[in-house]
Amino acid sequence: MSYLENLDRMFAVWNSTDDTEKAQLVDAALEHNVHFVDPNHNIIGRSAFLEMVKTTQTQIPEAIYVREGEVGFQNNFCRYHWRIDREGKQVMTGFDVVEVNDTGRIVKVIGFFGELRR
């Protein structure tokens, strides 16, 4: 399984409304002790990740999470931009730095909101 497939699975979790599907995607893509940190969260573990997604989905209902552009990869780390759309309008942008293990499973996600200014 490649890291790109697992990134796709992680985004599918954010876009799914089915709890069973979300759990299956998380089990396939994320390590059991995945560490997710962004300006609003600092959690460890698949269960905590699922709970965070569920809470965020209630805060931004009907949001669509999209990975944008190319994924840069080196030495088990990747980076990419993302956006959140709702009702056809962009509501947020950001970028992630993700660590994967040698099998491509996601170990750590460090998320940043907004664009990095030069």
N, CA, C and O atoms as a GROMACS GRO file, in nm:
protein
  472
    1MET      N    1   0.085  -0.118   0.000
    1MET     CA    2   0.000   0.000   0.000
    1MET      C    3   0.089   0.124   0.000
    1MET      O    4   0.183   0.132   0.080
    2SER      N    5   0.062   0.217  -0.085
    2SER     CA    6   0.149   0.334  -0.094
    2SER      C    7   0.099   0.447  -0.003
    2SER      O    8  -0.017   0.450   0.038
    3TYR      N    9   0.190   0.537   0.026
    3TYR     CA   10   0.153   0.652   0.109
    3TYR      C   11   0.046   0.737   0.040
    3TYR      O   12  -0.038   0.795   0.108
    4LEU      N   13   0.048   0.745  -0.094
    4LEU     CA   14  -0.055   0.822  -0.165
    4LEU      C   15  -0.194   0.763  -0.146
    4LEU      O   16  -0.291   0.836  -0.127
    5GLU      N   17  -0.203   0.631  -0.150
    5GLU     CA   18  -0.332   0.566  -0.125
    5GLU      C   19  -0.380   0.596   0.016
    5GLU      O   20  -0.500   0.618   0.038
    6ASN      N   21  -0.288   0.598   0.111
    6ASN     CA   22  -0.327   0.625   0.249
    6ASN      C   23  -0.364   0.771   0.271
    6ASN      O   24  -0.451   0.801   0.352
    7LEU      N   25  -0.299   0.861   0.201
    7LEU     CA   26  -0.342   1.001   0.207
    7LEU      C   27  -0.484   1.014   0.152
    7LEU      O   28  -0.567   1.085   0.208
    8ASP      N   29  -0.512   0.945   0.040
    8ASP     CA   30  -0.648   0.945  -0.016
    8ASP      C   31  -0.748   0.889   0.084
    8ASP      O   32  -0.858   0.942   0.099
    9ARG      N   33  -0.710   0.782   0.152
    9ARG     CA   34  -0.800   0.724   0.253
    9ARG      C   35  -0.825   0.822   0.367
    9ARG      O   36  -0.938   0.834   0.414
   10MET      N   37  -0.720   0.891   0.411
   10MET     CA   38  -0.738   0.986   0.521
   10MET      C   39  -0.835   1.097   0.479
   10MET      O   40  -0.920   1.137   0.558
   11PHE      N   41  -0.822   1.148   0.357
   11PHE     CA   42  -0.917   1.250   0.311
   11PHE      C   43  -1.058   1.192   0.297
   11PHE      O   44  -1.156   1.261   0.323
   12ALA      N   45  -1.067   1.067   0.257
   12ALA     CA   46  -1.199   1.002   0.247
   12ALA      C   47  -1.266   0.994   0.384
   12ALA      O   48  -1.389   1.004   0.393
   13VAL      N   49  -1.188   0.978   0.490
   13VAL     CA   50  -1.246   0.977   0.626
   13VAL      C   51  -1.314   1.110   0.652
   13VAL      O   52  -1.426   1.114   0.701
   14TRP      N   53  -1.246   1.219   0.620
   14TRP     CA   54  -1.302   1.352   0.644
   14TRP      C   55  -1.429   1.375   0.563
   14TRP      O   56  -1.516   1.451   0.605
   15ASN      N   57  -1.441   1.309   0.448
   15ASN     CA   58  -1.555   1.331   0.360
   15ASN      C   59  -1.668   1.230   0.378
   15ASN      O   60  -1.774   1.245   0.318
   16SER      N   61  -1.646   1.127   0.457
   16SER     CA   62  -1.747   1.023   0.477
   16SER      C   63  -1.845   1.062   0.587
   16SER      O   64  -1.809   1.131   0.683
   17THR      N   65  -1.969   1.019   0.571
   17THR     CA   66  -2.069   1.036   0.676
   17THR      C   67  -2.104   0.903   0.742
   17THR      O   68  -2.187   0.899   0.833
   18ASP      N   69  -2.041   0.797   0.697
   18ASP     CA   70  -2.071   0.663   0.748
   18ASP      C   71  -1.964   0.622   0.850
   18ASP      O   72  -1.846   0.610   0.816
   19ASP      N   73  -2.006   0.600   0.975
   19ASP     CA   74  -1.910   0.567   1.082
   19ASP      C   75  -1.834   0.438   1.056
   19ASP      O   76  -1.715   0.430   1.088
   20THR      N   77  -1.898   0.338   1.000
   20THR     CA   78  -1.831   0.212   0.970
   20THR      C   79  -1.725   0.231   0.863
   20THR      O   80  -1.613   0.182   0.876
   21GLU      N   81  -1.761   0.304   0.758
   21GLU     CA   82  -1.665   0.332   0.652
   21GLU      C   83  -1.545   0.410   0.706
   21GLU      O   84  -1.430   0.379   0.673
   22LYS      N   85  -1.571   0.512   0.789
   22LYS     CA   86  -1.463   0.591   0.846
   22LYS      C   87  -1.367   0.503   0.925
   22LYS      O   88  -1.246   0.514   0.911
   23ALA      N   89  -1.422   0.415   1.008
   23ALA     CA   90  -1.338   0.327   1.090
   23ALA      C   91  -1.253   0.234   1.002
   23ALA      O   92  -1.136   0.211   1.032
   24GLN      N   93  -1.310   0.182   0.897
   24GLN     CA   94  -1.236   0.095   0.805
   24GLN      C   95  -1.123   0.171   0.736
   24GLN      O   96  -1.012   0.120   0.722
   25LEU      N   97  -1.151   0.292   0.693
   25LEU     CA   98  -1.050   0.375   0.628
   25LEU      C   99  -0.936   0.409   0.724
   25LEU      O  100  -0.818   0.402   0.687
   26VAL      N  101  -0.970   0.445   0.845
   26VAL     CA  102  -0.870   0.477   0.946
   26VAL      C  103  -0.783   0.356   0.976
   26VAL      O  104  -0.661   0.367   0.985
   27ASP      N  105  -0.845   0.240   0.993
   27ASP     CA  106  -0.770   0.117   1.021
   27ASP      C  107  -0.674   0.084   0.907
   27ASP      O  108  -0.564   0.033   0.932
   28ALA      N  109  -0.713   0.112   0.784
   28ALA     CA  110  -0.629   0.080   0.670
   28ALA      C  111  -0.514   0.179   0.652
   28ALA      O  112  -0.406   0.141   0.609
   29ALA      N  113  -0.537   0.306   0.684
   29ALA     CA  114  -0.441   0.411   0.647
   29ALA      C  115  -0.351   0.458   0.761
   29ALA      O  116  -0.237   0.496   0.737
   30LEU      N  117  -0.401   0.456   0.884
   30LEU     CA  118  -0.330   0.516   0.996
   30LEU      C  119  -0.275   0.412   1.091
   30LEU      O  120  -0.339   0.309   1.117
   31GLU      N  121  -0.157   0.438   1.143
   31GLU     CA  122  -0.102   0.352   1.248
   31GLU      C  123  -0.189   0.364   1.372
   31GLU      O  124  -0.258   0.465   1.390
   32HIS      N  125  -0.187   0.264   1.457
   32HIS     CA  126  -0.274   0.262   1.576
   32HIS      C  127  -0.245   0.381   1.668
   32HIS      O  128  -0.336   0.429   1.737
   33ASN      N  129  -0.121   0.427   1.671
   33ASN     CA  130  -0.083   0.538   1.759
   33ASN      C  131  -0.057   0.667   1.680
   33ASN      O  132   0.029   0.746   1.718
   34VAL      N  133  -0.130   0.686   1.571
   34VAL     CA  134  -0.113   0.805   1.488
   34VAL      C  135  -0.119   0.931   1.575
   34VAL      O  136  -0.200   0.939   1.667
   35HIS      N  137  -0.034   1.026   1.546
   35HIS     CA  138  -0.032   1.154   1.617
   35HIS      C  139  -0.078   1.261   1.519
   35HIS      O  140  -0.018   1.279   1.413
   36PHE      N  141  -0.185   1.332   1.553
   36PHE     CA  142  -0.240   1.437   1.469
   36PHE      C  143  -0.236   1.567   1.548
   36PHE      O  144  -0.288   1.575   1.659
   37VAL      N  145  -0.175   1.668   1.490
   37VAL     CA  146  -0.166   1.798   1.555
   37VAL      C  147  -0.193   1.908   1.454
   37VAL      O  148  -0.139   1.907   1.343
   38ASP      N  149  -0.277   2.003   1.491
   38ASP     CA  150  -0.301   2.124   1.414
   38ASP      C  151  -0.330   2.235   1.515
   38ASP      O  152  -0.324   2.209   1.635
   39PRO      N  153  -0.361   2.357   1.471
   39PRO     CA  154  -0.384   2.464   1.568
   39PRO      C  155  -0.496   2.436   1.670
   39PRO      O  156  -0.500   2.499   1.776
   40ASN      N  157  -0.588   2.344   1.639
   40ASN     CA  158  -0.699   2.316   1.729
   40ASN      C  159  -0.691   2.182   1.802
   40ASN      O  160  -0.768   2.158   1.895
   41HIS      N  161  -0.598   2.094   1.760
   41HIS     CA  162  -0.596   1.958   1.813
   41HIS      C  163  -0.454   1.909   1.837
   41HIS      O  164  -0.360   1.952   1.770
   42ASN      N  165  -0.441   1.819   1.932
   42ASN     CA  166  -0.316   1.747   1.954
   42ASN      C  167  -0.358   1.612   2.011
   42ASN      O  168  -0.369   1.596   2.133
   43ILE      N  169  -0.380   1.514   1.924
   43ILE     CA  170  -0.438   1.387   1.965
   43ILE      C  171  -0.349   1.271   1.922
   43ILE      O  172  -0.268   1.283   1.830
   44ILE      N  173  -0.366   1.160   1.990
   44ILE     CA  174  -0.292   1.038   1.957
   44ILE      C  175  -0.390   0.922   1.952
   44ILE      O  176  -0.472   0.904   2.042
   45GLY      N  177  -0.380   0.842   1.846
   45GLY     CA  178  -0.458   0.720   1.834
   45GLY      C  179  -0.572   0.730   1.735
   45GLY      O  180  -0.625   0.838   1.707
   46ARG      N  181  -0.608   0.613   1.682
   46ARG     CA  182  -0.715   0.607   1.581
   46ARG      C  183  -0.849   0.651   1.638
   46ARG      O  184  -0.923   0.724   1.571
   47SER      N  185  -0.882   0.608   1.759
   47SER     CA  186  -1.012   0.645   1.818
   47SER      C  187  -1.022   0.795   1.838
   47SER      O  188  -1.126   0.855   1.811
   48ALA      N  189  -0.914   0.856   1.884
   48ALA     CA  190  -0.912   1.001   1.902
   48ALA      C  191  -0.925   1.072   1.767
   48ALA      O  192  -0.991   1.175   1.756
   49PHE      N  193  -0.860   1.017   1.664
   49PHE     CA  194  -0.871   1.074   1.531
   49PHE      C  195  -1.016   1.070   1.483
   49PHE      O  196  -1.068   1.170   1.433
   50LEU      N  197  -1.081   0.955   1.498
   50LEU     CA  198  -1.220   0.943   1.455
   50LEU      C  199  -1.311   1.040   1.531
   50LEU      O  200  -1.400   1.101   1.472
   51GLU      N  201  -1.289   1.055   1.660
   51GLU     CA  202  -1.370   1.147   1.740
   51GLU      C  203  -1.347   1.292   1.696
   51GLU      O  204  -1.441   1.371   1.689
   52MET      N  205  -1.221   1.326   1.666
   52MET     CA  206  -1.190   1.460   1.618
   52MET      C  207  -1.261   1.489   1.486
   52MET      O  208  -1.318   1.596   1.468
   53VAL      N  209  -1.258   1.392   1.393
   53VAL     CA  210  -1.325   1.410   1.264
   53VAL      C  211  -1.475   1.429   1.286
   53VAL      O  212  -1.536   1.519   1.227
   54LYS      N  213  -1.533   1.347   1.369
   54LYS     CA  214  -1.678   1.356   1.396
   54LYS      C  215  -1.714   1.494   1.452
   54LYS      O  216  -1.811   1.555   1.408
   55THR      N  217  -1.636   1.542   1.547
   55THR     CA  218  -1.661   1.674   1.606
   55THR      C  219  -1.646   1.784   1.503
   55THR      O  220  -1.730   1.874   1.495
   56THR      N  221  -1.540   1.777   1.422
   56THR     CA  222  -1.517   1.878   1.319
   56THR      C  223  -1.629   1.877   1.216
   56THR      O  224  -1.671   1.983   1.169
   57GLN      N  225  -1.678   1.759   1.180
   57GLN     CA  226  -1.787   1.750   1.083
   57GLN      C  227  -1.915   1.816   1.137
   57GLN      O  228  -1.993   1.868   1.058
   58THR      N  229  -1.937   1.814   1.268
   58THR     CA  230  -2.055   1.882   1.324
   58THR      C  231  -2.034   2.033   1.327
   58THR      O  232  -2.130   2.109   1.319
   59GLN      N  233  -1.908   2.077   1.338
   59GLN     CA  234  -1.877   2.219   1.340
   59GLN      C  235  -1.882   2.282   1.201
   59GLN      O  236  -1.919   2.398   1.186
   60ILE      N  237  -1.845   2.203   1.099
   60ILE     CA  238  -1.849   2.250   0.960
   60ILE      C  239  -1.928   2.147   0.879
   60ILE      O  240  -1.870   2.071   0.802
   61PRO      N  241  -2.061   2.145   0.896
   61PRO     CA  242  -2.140   2.043   0.827
   61PRO      C  243  -2.132   2.057   0.675
   61PRO      O  244  -2.122   2.168   0.621
   62GLU      N  245  -2.137   1.942   0.608
   62GLU     CA  246  -2.137   1.934   0.462
   62GLU      C  247  -2.010   1.988   0.397
   62GLU      O  248  -2.010   2.025   0.280
   63ALA      N  249  -1.901   1.993   0.474
   63ALA     CA  250  -1.774   2.039   0.418
   63ALA      C  251  -1.712   1.928   0.333
   63ALA      O  252  -1.730   1.810   0.359
   64ILE      N  253  -1.638   1.970   0.231
   64ILE     CA  254  -1.564   1.878   0.145
   64ILE      C  255  -1.416   1.910   0.162
   64ILE      O  256  -1.373   2.024   0.146
   65TYR      N  257  -1.339   1.808   0.195
   65TYR     CA  258  -1.195   1.822   0.220
   65TYR      C  259  -1.120   1.772   0.097
   65TYR      O  260  -1.141   1.660   0.051
   66VAL      N  261  -1.032   1.857   0.042
   66VAL     CA  262  -0.966   1.829  -0.085
   66VAL      C  263  -0.815   1.848  -0.070
   66VAL      O  264  -0.769   1.951  -0.021
   67ARG      N  265  -0.740   1.748  -0.114
   67ARG     CA  266  -0.594   1.764  -0.124
   67ARG      C  267  -0.566   1.830  -0.257
   67ARG      O  268  -0.620   1.788  -0.360
   68GLU      N  269  -0.483   1.933  -0.257
   68GLU     CA  270  -0.456   2.009  -0.379
   68GLU      C  271  -0.313   1.989  -0.426
   68GLU      O  272  -0.221   1.974  -0.346
   69GLY      N  273  -0.297   1.988  -0.557
   69GLY     CA  274  -0.164   1.989  -0.616
   69GLY      C  275  -0.085   1.862  -0.593
   69GLY      O  276  -0.139   1.757  -0.558
   70GLU      N  277   0.043   1.876  -0.615
   70GLU     CA  278   0.136   1.764  -0.602
   70GLU      C  279   0.166   1.736  -0.455
   70GLU      O  280   0.150   1.821  -0.368
   71VAL      N  281   0.211   1.614  -0.430
   71VAL     CA  282   0.258   1.575  -0.299
   71VAL      C  283   0.410   1.565  -0.306
   71VAL      O  284   0.463   1.486  -0.384
   72GLY      N  285   0.478   1.644  -0.225
   72GLY     CA  286   0.623   1.634  -0.216
   72GLY      C  287   0.659   1.524  -0.119
   72GLY      O  288   0.598   1.514  -0.012
   73PHE      N  289   0.758   1.442  -0.154
   73PHE     CA  290   0.794   1.328  -0.068
   73PHE      C  291   0.944   1.315  -0.058
   73PHE      O  292   1.016   1.326  -0.157
   74GLN      N  293   0.992   1.291   0.066
   74GLN     CA  294   1.133   1.259   0.088
   74GLN      C  295   1.146   1.190   0.223
   74GLN      O  296   1.085   1.232   0.321
   75ASN      N  297   1.226   1.085   0.228
   75ASN     CA  298   1.263   1.019   0.354
   75ASN      C  299   1.145   0.994   0.448
   75ASN      O  300   1.154   1.023   0.568
   76ASN      N  301   1.037   0.939   0.396
   76ASN     CA  302   0.917   0.905   0.472
   76ASN      C  303   0.839   1.027   0.523
   76ASN      O  304   0.759   1.014   0.616
   77PHE      N  305   0.862   1.142   0.464
   77PHE     CA  306   0.784   1.261   0.495
   77PHE      C  307   0.724   1.315   0.365
   77PHE      O  308   0.788   1.315   0.260
   78CYS      N  309   0.600   1.361   0.375
   78CYS     CA  310   0.538   1.423   0.258
   78CYS      C  311   0.469   1.552   0.300
   78CYS      O  312   0.436   1.572   0.418
   79ARG      N  313   0.448   1.638   0.203
   79ARG     CA  314   0.380   1.764   0.227
   79ARG      C  315   0.288   1.793   0.109
   79ARG      O  316   0.314   1.754  -0.004
   80TYR      N  317   0.180   1.862   0.140
   80TYR     CA  318   0.082   1.896   0.038
   80TYR      C  319  -0.008   2.006   0.091
   80TYR      O  320  -0.015   2.030   0.212
   81HIS      N  321  -0.077   2.072   0.000
   81HIS     CA  322  -0.177   2.172   0.037
   81HIS      C  323  -0.316   2.108   0.036
   81HIS      O  324  -0.338   2.006  -0.029
   82TRP      N  325  -0.407   2.168   0.109
   82TRP     CA  326  -0.545   2.121   0.113
   82TRP      C  327  -0.637   2.243   0.123
   82TRP      O  328  -0.595   2.355   0.152
   83ARG      N  329  -0.764   2.214   0.098
   83ARG     CA  330  -0.865   2.318   0.117
   83ARG      C  331  -0.992   2.251   0.167
   83ARG      O  332  -1.012   2.131   0.154
   84ILE      N  333  -1.078   2.333   0.226
   84ILE     CA  334  -1.210   2.288   0.268
   84ILE      C  335  -1.312   2.374   0.194
   84ILE      O  336  -1.307   2.497   0.198
   85ASP      N  337  -1.404   2.306   0.125
   85ASP     CA  338  -1.511   2.374   0.052
   85ASP      C  339  -1.644   2.343   0.120
   85ASP      O  340  -1.664   2.236   0.178
   86ARG      N  341  -1.734   2.439   0.111
   86ARG     CA  342  -1.869   2.419   0.163
   86ARG      C  343  -1.964   2.500   0.076
   86ARG      O  344  -1.944   2.619   0.053
   87GLU      N  345  -2.068   2.431   0.030
   87GLU     CA  346  -2.170   2.495  -0.055
   87GLU      C  347  -2.105   2.564  -0.175
   87GLU      O  348  -2.145   2.673  -0.214
   88GLY      N  349  -2.004   2.497  -0.233
   88GLY     CA  350  -1.940   2.548  -0.352
   88GLY      C  351  -1.840   2.660  -0.331
   88GLY      O  352  -1.788   2.715  -0.428
   89LYS      N  353  -1.811   2.695  -0.206
   89LYS     CA  354  -1.718   2.803  -0.177
   89LYS      C  355  -1.605   2.752  -0.088
   89LYS      O  356  -1.627   2.670   0.001
   90GLN      N  357  -1.487   2.803  -0.112
   90GLN     CA  358  -1.372   2.768  -0.030
   90GLN      C  359  -1.385   2.838   0.105
   90GLN      O  360  -1.405   2.959   0.111
   91VAL      N  361  -1.373   2.762   0.214
   91VAL     CA  362  -1.384   2.822   0.347
   91VAL      C  363  -1.253   2.821   0.424
   91VAL      O  364  -1.238   2.895   0.522
   92MET      N  365  -1.157   2.738   0.382
   92MET     CA  366  -1.030   2.732   0.453
   92MET      C  367  -0.925   2.667   0.364
   92MET      O  368  -0.957   2.581   0.282
   93THR      N  369  -0.801   2.707   0.383
   93THR     CA  370  -0.688   2.643   0.316
   93THR      C  371  -0.582   2.611   0.420
   93THR      O  372  -0.586   2.661   0.533
   94GLY      N  373  -0.488   2.528   0.381
   94GLY     CA  374  -0.377   2.497   0.469
   94GLY      C  375  -0.284   2.398   0.403
   94GLY      O  376  -0.295   2.369   0.284
   95PHE      N  377  -0.191   2.347   0.482
   95PHE     CA  378  -0.100   2.245   0.433
   95PHE      C  379  -0.063   2.152   0.547
   95PHE      O  380  -0.067   2.190   0.664
   96ASP      N  381  -0.026   2.031   0.511
   96ASP     CA  382   0.014   1.929   0.607
   96ASP      C  383   0.154   1.882   0.577
   96ASP      O  384   0.199   1.881   0.462
   97VAL      N  385   0.222   1.842   0.682
   97VAL     CA  386   0.345   1.764   0.673
   97VAL      C  387   0.313   1.632   0.740
   97VAL      O  388   0.269   1.629   0.855
   98VAL      N  389   0.334   1.522   0.668
   98VAL     CA  390   0.291   1.391   0.715
   98VAL      C  391   0.410   1.296   0.716
   98VAL      O  392   0.488   1.290   0.621
   99GLU      N  393   0.422   1.223   0.826
   99GLU     CA  394   0.522   1.117   0.834
   99GLU      C  395   0.454   0.983   0.811
   99GLU      O  396   0.348   0.954   0.868
  100VAL      N  397   0.514   0.902   0.726
  100VAL     CA  398   0.463   0.767   0.701
  100VAL      C  399   0.573   0.667   0.736
  100VAL      O  400   0.692   0.701   0.737
  101ASN      N  401   0.532   0.544   0.764
  101ASN     CA  402   0.633   0.441   0.790
  101ASN      C  403   0.673   0.376   0.657
  101ASN      O  404   0.626   0.417   0.551
  102ASP      N  405   0.757   0.275   0.665
  102ASP     CA  406   0.809   0.212   0.542
  102ASP      C  407   0.702   0.140   0.462
  102ASP      O  408   0.723   0.111   0.344
  103THR      N  409   0.587   0.110   0.523
  103THR     CA  410   0.477   0.047   0.449
  103THR      C  411   0.378   0.150   0.394
  103THR      O  412   0.282   0.113   0.326
  104GLY      N  413   0.401   0.278   0.423
  104GLY     CA  414   0.313   0.383   0.372
  104GLY      C  415   0.201   0.423   0.466
  104GLY      O  416   0.122   0.511   0.433
  105ARG      N  417   0.194   0.360   0.583
  105ARG     CA  418   0.090   0.398   0.680
  105ARG      C  419   0.125   0.529   0.748
  105ARG      O  420   0.242   0.557   0.775
  106ILE      N  421   0.024   0.608   0.774
  106ILE     CA  422   0.042   0.740   0.832
  106ILE      C  423   0.072   0.728   0.981
  106ILE      O  424  -0.002   0.666   1.057
  107VAL      N  425   0.184   0.790   1.021
  107VAL     CA  426   0.231   0.788   1.159
  107VAL      C  427   0.200   0.920   1.229
  107VAL      O  428   0.161   0.922   1.346
  108LYS      N  429   0.218   1.032   1.156
  108LYS     CA  430   0.201   1.164   1.216
  108LYS      C  431   0.154   1.262   1.110
  108LYS      O  432   0.200   1.260   0.996
  109VAL      N  433   0.061   1.349   1.150
  109VAL     CA  434   0.013   1.458   1.064
  109VAL      C  435   0.031   1.588   1.141
  109VAL      O  436  -0.018   1.602   1.253
  110ILE      N  437   0.102   1.682   1.079
  110ILE     CA  438   0.117   1.815   1.135
  110ILE      C  439   0.048   1.910   1.038
  110ILE      O  440   0.097   1.932   0.927
  111GLY      N  441  -0.064   1.965   1.080
  111GLY     CA  442  -0.145   2.050   0.994
  111GLY      C  443  -0.130   2.196   1.028
  111GLY      O  444  -0.121   2.234   1.145
  112PHE      N  445  -0.126   2.278   0.924
  112PHE     CA  446  -0.117   2.423   0.938
  112PHE      C  447  -0.236   2.486   0.866
  112PHE      O  448  -0.272   2.441   0.757
  113PHE      N  449  -0.295   2.588   0.924
  113PHE     CA  450  -0.405   2.660   0.863
  113PHE      C  451  -0.351   2.780   0.787
  113PHE      O  452  -0.257   2.846   0.833
  114GLY      N  453  -0.409   2.808   0.671
  114GLY     CA  454  -0.372   2.923   0.592
  114GLY      C  455  -0.246   2.900   0.510
  114GLY      O  456  -0.187   2.792   0.510
  115GLU      N  457  -0.208   3.005   0.440
  115GLU     CA  458  -0.091   3.000   0.353
  115GLU      C  459   0.031   3.049   0.429
  115GLU      O  460   0.021   3.138   0.514
  116LEU      N  461   0.145   2.991   0.399
  116LEU     CA  462   0.271   3.036   0.455
  116LEU      C  463   0.320   3.155   0.372
  116LEU      O  464   0.342   3.142   0.252
  117ARG      N  465   0.337   3.268   0.437
  117ARG     CA  466   0.381   3.387   0.365
  117ARG      C  467   0.532   3.393   0.361
  117ARG      O  468   0.600   3.352   0.455
  118ARG      N  469   0.584   3.447   0.252
  118ARG     CA  470   0.730   3.460   0.235
  118ARG      C  471   0.780   3.583   0.306
  118ARG      O  472   0.900   3.612   0.304
   0.00000   0.00000   0.00000
